C-alpha cells in the first residue's frame, strides 16, 4: 500500500510537537503546562484558532452542581456556540484511565455533545457517545504522539482538524466505525452471499461440500471469545429458496443427470442475516 504523502509544513508541525511533549514529559510538567502544549498542537497541527475555537473551562450544568470541562472544541466563536468535541486534559505524566473517560462523557451527555477527546498530550483517544438508556461510548481512533509514525499521526490529527470537522469529518468517522463494528462485520461474514462463496471455495480446495450450519460453526471456532459471543447473538437464517426449473428450448436435449452434477454450483444459500 502506498504511503500517504504529507506536506512539509504539517510534518514539521508534528515533529515540533513531538519534541515539545518529549521535553515536557522529561520535566514532568504540570497540567497547566500540558494544557499550553496541547493548545499549541490544536493550533499548529490542526489549524484551530485557540481564542475562537477552544472554549476554556466551559460550564456544564447537569443533575448536580455546575462543573467545568477542560475545554470544548467549537466551530464558531462565543460562549453559546455548540460544542463539536469535549476535551478532557490530564497532566502529561498521568496515564489515561477509565475514570477520566467517565468524567468527560458525563459532561458530553449533559451538553448534548456526541464526541469526546481524552488526552495527556502523549496519548490521544477519540470517542463517540451514543445517547440512550444507558448511553454507549465507543473508541473511534487512538494514537500516541511520541511513538506512532508521523505519516499515521498526520491522518489521525487531520481527521479532527478544523477544516475537516467543519466539512463533517466526524460524521464520516462514525459511519465508518458503524460499518466496521464487530456485529456488522460478523453479520456480513456469515450472510448468505459470503456463505455461498466460502462453500464454493472450500469445495474447490477440498472436494467436500459443507452445509451452511457447519460452515458457520467452523467460523465460530476461529474467533476469540469476545467475537464468538458477538456471533452467537446474530440470528442467521439458513432457509433456502427453491431453485427455479429452467425450461429446455425445443430442439435441445435436456442435460443428463451426470452432466447436471458436473456443472452444478453449490445449493442456493439465500436468506437474511439480522444484527
N, C-alpha and C positions, 0 to 999 in steps of 0.2 A: 504494500500500500504506500502511495506517495506521501511524503511528509508535507504537512501544511506549511506554506511559506508565510512568515510574518515579517512585517516591515521593521526596519532597523530601530525606529523610534520606540515601538512597543517592546521590542526585545531589550532595548537599553533600559526602558522604564521598569520592566520586570526584574532585570538583573540588579538595578539600583535598589529596588525594593527588597530584594533578597538580601543584599548586603546590609541594608538598614536593619532588617529584622534579625539577622545573624549577630550584629553588634549589640542590638537590644537584648537578645537572648543571653549573650555572654555577660552583659551588665545586669541581668535580672531586673529589667525595667519594670516600673510600677504600671498601674492601669492607665493613669493619665498619659504617661509616655507612650504606652501601647496605642492609646486612642489617637494620638497625634500621628503616629506612623500609619495606622490603618486609614485615617482620613486622607493622608497623602497618597496612599495606594488607590483609594477611590478617585482621587483627583488625577494623578499622573497615569495610572494604568487603565482606569475605567471611564475617565472623561467626565466625571461629575463636578459640578461647582459646589465646593464644600459649604458655602454660605447659603446657596439657594436650594440644594438638593439633599442636604443632610441635616435633618432636624434633631438637634441635640436634646437629650433628656426630655423627650416628648411625653406629656402626661397621658396616662392610660387609666381610665375610670372603669373599674369592674364592679363585682358584687361587694368588695370590701373597700379599703381605703384607696385613694388615688396613688398610683405608682408611676415610675418613670422608666421607659425603655431607654437603653444607652443612646441609640439614635435610630431614626426612621429614614429610609431612602424614599424620596418623593420626587416626582417628575416636575411638579410645579412649586414655586416658592410660596411661603406663607404658612402660618400655624394651622390653618384649617384644611390644607391640601391633603388629599387622600394618600395614605402611605402605600408604597408599592412593595417594600420589603422592610420587615422589622429586624434590626440588628442587635444581637446581644454580644457584648465585647468582654473578654476576660484578659487578665494580665498575661503577658507573653509566656511567663513561666508556669502558668496553670494549665493543666491538661483539661480538655473539654470533657464534660460529663453529662449524664442523663438529666441531672437536676438543673443544669443550665438550660437544656433544651426545654424542659417543662416550664421553666420560668418565662422564657421568651415566647413560648407557644401560648401561654395564658394571656400575655399581652396582645399577641396577634388576634386571638379569638375575641377578646374584648373590643378590639379596634376594627374587626371585620377584615383583617388583612390575611391573605392566603399564603404569603411567603415569609420565611424566616431564614435569617443568615446568622450562624453561630461561628465566632472566630476568636482566636487568641493571637492573631496576626501570622501565626505559623500554619495552623490547620484552619481550613475554611470548609464549612458544611452548609449546604443549601437544602432547605426542607420545604415541602408543600403541606399546608394544613387544609384538610378537608372537613368542613363543618358538618356535624351530625351528632347523633347520640349513641356512643360517645364520639368526639372528634377524632380524626385519624391524622397522624403526622408521618410523612414518608420522606426519607432522604432521597434527593434527586441527583445531587452532584456533591463530590467532595474532592479536595486537593490540598497538597502541602507545598507551601511556597518555598520551603528550604530544600526539599528533596526531589520534587517532581521535575520532569523535563520542561524546559522553558516553552517549547512548542505546545505541549499539552496545557501548560498553565495559561498560555495566550487564549486557547479555546475556552477554558473554564471562565477566566476573567471576562472575556469578551461577551459571553452569554448573559452576564448580568451588568454589562456596561450601560451607560446612559443611553447611547444610541440604540442598542439592541432592545433594552427594556421598553423604550419609547415606541419601538416598532412591534412590540408584542412578543418578544422572545420568551417570556415566562410562560405564556400560554402554550407555545410550541414545546417547551421543555416538559410541561405537564402531559401534553398529548403523547409525546414520545415515551415518557415513563409509563403511561397507562397502557400503551400498545405492547411495551416490553415487560410488563408486570408478569410475575410467575403464573397467575391464573390465565392470563391472555396467551402466553407462550405455550403453556401446557395444553390449553384448550385447542390451540392450533395444531400441536404435535399429535394429539390423539383424535383430531377431527377426521371426518370421512375421507377427504381428499388426501391427507397425509397418510392415513392408514392404507389406502389403496396403493399409493406409490411405494410405501415401505414393504408391503406384502409382495409387490411385483419384484422389487429389488432382491428381497430375500429368496424368492423362488428362483430368480435368475442365478443367484450366487450359490444356492444350496440344492435347488431342485425340489424343495419342500414348500408346500403352500400351507401357511399357518392361518388359523382362524383369527378374526379381529379381536376377540376377547383375549386370546393367548398373546397376541402382539402387544396389547395394552399392558397385560400382566408382566411381560418381559421388559417393557419400557419402565414400568414402575420399579422393577428390581435394580435398574441402573441409577435411579435417583437417590439423593441423600435423604435423610429422614424428613427434613422440612418440606422438600419438594414432593416427596411421596405423600405426605399428609395433604398438601395442596391438591395433588392429583386425585386423591381419594374423595375430595369434596366435589369434583366435577361430575355432573351427570352425563353419561355417554350413551347415546342411542345407537344400538347395534342392529336396529331393524333394517331389512333390505327390501328395496322395491323390486317387483317382478320385472324381469328383463322383457323388453318388447320383442315379439317374434317377427323376424324380417320376412317379408313376402318375397318368394322367388319369382323372378320375371319369366314370362313364357319363353320357352326355347332353351332355358338354362336348367341344368340339373342341380338339385339341392345337394349340398356337401354331405359326404358320408359322415358317420359317427367318428371315425378315425381322423378325418380331416378337421372336424369341429374341434376335437381335442388338441390337434396340433396347432391350431391358430387361436384358440380361445384365450381370452385375458382372464385375470383373476375375477371371481364373482364380484358383482357390484356391492360396494360397502358404503352405501349412502346413508345419511342420517344427519342429525343436528347435534351439536355439542353445546350444551348450555353451561355458562360460567356464572 
